[in-house]
Amino acid sequence: MLPANDETEIGEKGINLSGGQRQRVSLARALYSNADIFLLDDPLSAVDAHVGAHIFKNVIGRKGLLNGKTRLLVTHGISHLSKCDDII
């Protein structure tokens, strides 16, 4: 959790953030854009399994914040494939 939540200043290029924090900030920025299509390039690779499951369920998954949006997920992880509509 960032000290001031989404109002936290993170500095140039997120130099003070961990890899997992950078990924969560990038995903949050994408969510704020409110686009119709989301291209997600391995957004869970720098977070642990518990956090990744939480993010998938509450953001990327069928009942998550991106419900009703087109999501193209590129990933090396296979644990969430059973929850995807199509696998290419």
GROMACS elastic network, one bead per residue, 0.5 to 0.9 nm:
[ bonds ]
;  ai    aj funct       b0    kb
    1     4     6  0.84618   500
    1     5     6  0.66660   500
    1    21     6  0.85796   500
    2     6     6  0.74804   500
    2     7     6  0.86647   500
    2     8     6  0.64435   500
    2    21     6  0.87097   500
    3     6     6  0.88085   500
    3     7     6  0.85493   500
    3     8     6  0.63993   500
    4     7     6  0.52703   500
    4     9     6  0.82885   500
    5     8     6  0.57847   500
    6     9     6  0.84664   500
    6    25     6  0.86587   500
    6    28     6  0.86527   500
    9    14     6  0.89739   500
   10    13     6  0.78791   500
   10    14     6  0.53458   500
   10    15     6  0.75719   500
   10    16     6  0.67303   500
   10    17     6  0.72684   500
   11    14     6  0.53603   500
   11    15     6  0.64853   500
   11    16     6  0.70238   500
   11    17     6  0.89143   500
   12    15     6  0.62999   500
   12    16     6  0.86636   500
   13    16     6  0.85485   500
   13    17     6  0.89778   500
   14    17     6  0.53693   500
   14    18     6  0.83432   500
   14    21     6  0.88494   500
   14    22     6  0.67366   500
   15    18     6  0.81277   500
   17    20     6  0.79470   500
   17    21     6  0.56788   500
   17    22     6  0.60262   500
   18    21     6  0.51180   500
   18    22     6  0.61973   500
   18    23     6  0.86998   500
   18    46     6  0.87416   500
   19    22     6  0.50857   500
   19    23     6  0.62982   500
   19    24     6  0.87355   500
   19    46     6  0.57093   500
   19    47     6  0.78609   500
   20    23     6  0.51165   500
   20    24     6  0.62567   500
   20    25     6  0.86387   500
   20    44     6  0.80214   500
   20    45     6  0.79656   500
   20    48     6  0.83523   500
   21    24     6  0.50887   500
   21    25     6  0.61220   500
   21    26     6  0.85620   500
   21    46     6  0.83566   500
   21    47     6  0.82216   500
   22    25     6  0.51032   500
   22    26     6  0.61236   500
   22    27     6  0.86004   500
   22    46     6  0.87445   500
   23    26     6  0.50613   500
   23    27     6  0.61582   500
   23    28     6  0.85528   500
   23    43     6  0.61391   500
   23    44     6  0.74712   500
   23    45     6  0.84533   500
   23    46     6  0.70352   500
   23    47     6  0.81131   500
   24    27     6  0.50759   500
   24    28     6  0.60896   500
   24    29     6  0.86036   500
   24    43     6  0.78535   500
   24    44     6  0.85904   500
   24    47     6  0.86942   500
   24    55     6  0.88000   500
   25    29     6  0.61462   500
   25    30     6  0.86292   500
   26    29     6  0.51032   500
   26    30     6  0.62983   500
   26    31     6  0.87218   500
   26    43     6  0.85220   500
   27    30     6  0.50604   500
   27    31     6  0.62667   500
   27    32     6  0.87439   500
   27    40     6  0.82862   500
   27    43     6  0.72785   500
   28    31     6  0.50021   500
   28    32     6  0.62416   500
   28    33     6  0.87705   500
   29    32     6  0.51344   500
   29    33     6  0.64883   500
   30    33     6  0.52181   500
   30    34     6  0.71781   500
   30    35     6  0.77296   500
   30    38     6  0.75837   500
   31    34     6  0.55653   500
   31    35     6  0.76118   500
   31    38     6  0.87228   500
   31    59     6  0.87855   500
   31    65     6  0.80370   500
   31    66     6  0.78031   500
   32    35     6  0.83398   500
   34    37     6  0.88420   500
   34    66     6  0.89677   500
   35    38     6  0.68404   500
   35    69     6  0.78907   500
   36    68     6  0.84030   500
   36    69     6  0.53236   500
   36    70     6  0.62393   500
   36    71     6  0.86403   500
   37    69     6  0.60052   500
   37    71     6  0.59433   500
   37    72     6  0.78164   500
   38    66     6  0.85235   500
   38    69     6  0.74344   500
   38    70     6  0.61673   500
   38    72     6  0.62286   500
   38    73     6  0.82294   500
   39    70     6  0.85225   500
   39    71     6  0.61088   500
   39    73     6  0.62720   500
   39    74     6  0.79304   500
   40    43     6  0.59693   500
   40    71     6  0.72152   500
   40    72     6  0.60193   500
   40    74     6  0.61214   500
   40    75     6  0.84028   500
   41    44     6  0.87341   500
   41    72     6  0.83444   500
   41    73     6  0.62161   500
   41    75     6  0.66318   500
   42    45     6  0.56507   500
   42    46     6  0.87016   500
   42    73     6  0.68783   500
   42    74     6  0.52950   500
   42    76     6  0.69610   500
   42    77     6  0.81972   500
   43    46     6  0.75759   500
   43    47     6  0.85389   500
   43    52     6  0.86371   500
   43    73     6  0.81812   500
   43    74     6  0.82255   500
   43    75     6  0.76614   500
   44    47     6  0.55815   500
   44    48     6  0.79764   500
   44    49     6  0.84317   500
   44    51     6  0.83315   500
   44    52     6  0.54279   500
   44    53     6  0.86808   500
   44    55     6  0.79118   500
   44    56     6  0.82171   500
   44    75     6  0.79391   500
   44    77     6  0.82782   500
   45    48     6  0.79800   500
   45    52     6  0.81133   500
   45    75     6  0.77835   500
   45    76     6  0.78174   500
   45    77     6  0.77322   500
   46    52     6  0.87406   500
   47    50     6  0.81468   500
   47    51     6  0.60692   500
   47    52     6  0.58756   500
   48    51     6  0.54625   500
   48    52     6  0.59880   500
   48    53     6  0.86200   500
   49    53     6  0.60642   500
   49    54     6  0.85853   500
   50    53     6  0.52585   500
   50    54     6  0.63414   500
   50    55     6  0.87650   500
   51    54     6  0.50262   500
   51    55     6  0.61306   500
   51    56     6  0.85349   500
   52    55     6  0.51179   500
   52    56     6  0.60418   500
   52    57     6  0.85146   500
   53    56     6  0.51231   500
   53    57     6  0.60663   500
   53    58     6  0.85098   500
   53    79     6  0.89106   500
   53    80     6  0.82478   500
   54    57     6  0.52426   500
   54    58     6  0.60019   500
   54    59     6  0.80901   500
   55    58     6  0.53022   500
   55    59     6  0.53980   500
   55    60     6  0.67974   500
   55    61     6  0.83335   500
   55    64     6  0.85335   500
   56    59     6  0.54860   500
   56    61     6  0.52702   500
   56    64     6  0.75306   500
   56    80     6  0.78797   500
   57    60     6  0.62857   500
   57    62     6  0.75895   500
   57    63     6  0.70651   500
   57    64     6  0.58644   500
   58    61     6  0.64611   500
   58    62     6  0.86471   500
   58    63     6  0.68762   500
   58    65     6  0.62556   500
   58    66     6  0.85659   500
   59    62     6  0.84763   500
   59    63     6  0.78211   500
   59    66     6  0.57560   500
   59    67     6  0.80066   500
   60    63     6  0.80226   500
   60    64     6  0.55394   500
   60    65     6  0.67745   500
   60    66     6  0.56430   500
   60    67     6  0.74735   500
   60    71     6  0.75856   500
   60    73     6  0.88260   500
   61    65     6  0.79642   500
   61    66     6  0.72657   500
   61    67     6  0.70774   500
   61    80     6  0.89509   500
   61    83     6  0.72440   500
   61    84     6  0.79405   500
   62    65     6  0.85313   500
   62    66     6  0.75947   500
   62    67     6  0.54322   500
   62    68     6  0.80729   500
   62    83     6  0.79198   500
   62    84     6  0.83658   500
   63    66     6  0.77365   500
   63    67     6  0.55920   500
   63    68     6  0.89042   500
   64    67     6  0.54198   500
   65    68     6  0.86391   500
   65    69     6  0.88825   500
   66    69     6  0.53647   500
   66    70     6  0.78825   500
   66    71     6  0.76745   500
   67    70     6  0.82782   500
   75    78     6  0.75256   500
   77    80     6  0.72415   500
   77    81     6  0.81383   500
   78    81     6  0.54085   500
   78    82     6  0.82443   500
   79    82     6  0.73046   500
   79    83     6  0.86687   500
   80    83     6  0.54282   500
   80    84     6  0.69880   500
   81    84     6  0.52977   500
   81    85     6  0.85256   500
   81    86     6  0.86654   500
   81    87     6  0.74129   500
   82    85     6  0.81252   500
   84    87     6  0.69705   500
